[in-house]
Amino acid sequence: MSARATAAVAALCLSVATVQAHHAIAGIYDGARPLTFNGVIAAFHFVNPHPFVEFDVPGDGGRPERWRGEMDNRFELVGVGMTADTLRPGDRIVLTGSAARDGGRSVYVRSLERPADGLLYEQVGNSPRVRSPRR
């Protein structure tokens, strides 16, 4: 096999592995177990491959519990208008997500609303959608 053909086969194998790894989300989060939270954003990490939001909700005894909400890939979030400044610490949110299969404090975000201005992030099928804030 020529060097060019070998390189093409290697590239194809890597691209298939990347697609399969991305769809491992179903292996980490249980779509049949939705959780809904009213919380406050502690931090928004606009990173590759998947941005995530850390948020606090009231826990036992009134002490806050820190949760992590994983979002769609950064490239697609940029495509629908999200930036590193879209979500800020202190923002009050209503978040619905798929529970982590391991029982940890992590969810895959299906919707995130900021009632103060109407921002709505939704995961629709395999794509994100954002409704811009009211002005």
DATAGI-V301223 format. One record per residue. N is the residue number from 0. PHI is phi as a letter, one per 40 degrees, with the letter a starting at -180 (999 if undefined). Layout:
N & PHI
N & PHI
This chain:
0 & 999
1 & c
2 & c
3 & c
4 & c
5 & c
6 & c
7 & c
8 & c
9 & c
10 & c
11 & c
12 & c
13 & c
14 & c
15 & c
16 & c
17 & c
18 & c
19 & c
20 & c
21 & c
22 & c
23 & c
24 & d
25 & c
26 & c
27 & c
28 & b
29 & b
30 & c
31 & c
32 & b
33 & c
34 & b
35 & b
36 & b
37 & b
38 & a
39 & b
40 & c
41 & c
42 & a
43 & b
44 & b
45 & c
46 & b
47 & c
48 & c
49 & b
50 & d
51 & a
52 & b
53 & b
54 & a
55 & b
56 & b
57 & c
58 & b
59 & d
60 & g
61 & g
62 & c
63 & c
64 & b
65 & c
66 & b
67 & b
68 & b
69 & c
70 & b
71 & c
72 & c
73 & d
74 & d
75 & c
76 & c
77 & c
78 & c
79 & b
80 & g
81 & c
82 & b
83 & c
84 & b
85 & c
86 & b
87 & b
88 & d
89 & g
90 & c
91 & c
92 & b
93 & b
94 & b
95 & b
96 & a
97 & c
98 & c
99 & c
100 & c
101 & c
102 & g
103 & c
104 & c
105 & a
106 & b
107 & c
108 & c
109 & c
110 & a
111 & a
112 & b
113 & b
114 & d
115 & d
116 & b
117 & g
118 & d
119 & b
120 & b
121 & b
122 & c
123 & b
124 & g
125 & b
126 & b
127 & c
128 & a
129 & b
130 & c
131 & c
132 & c
133 & c
134 & b
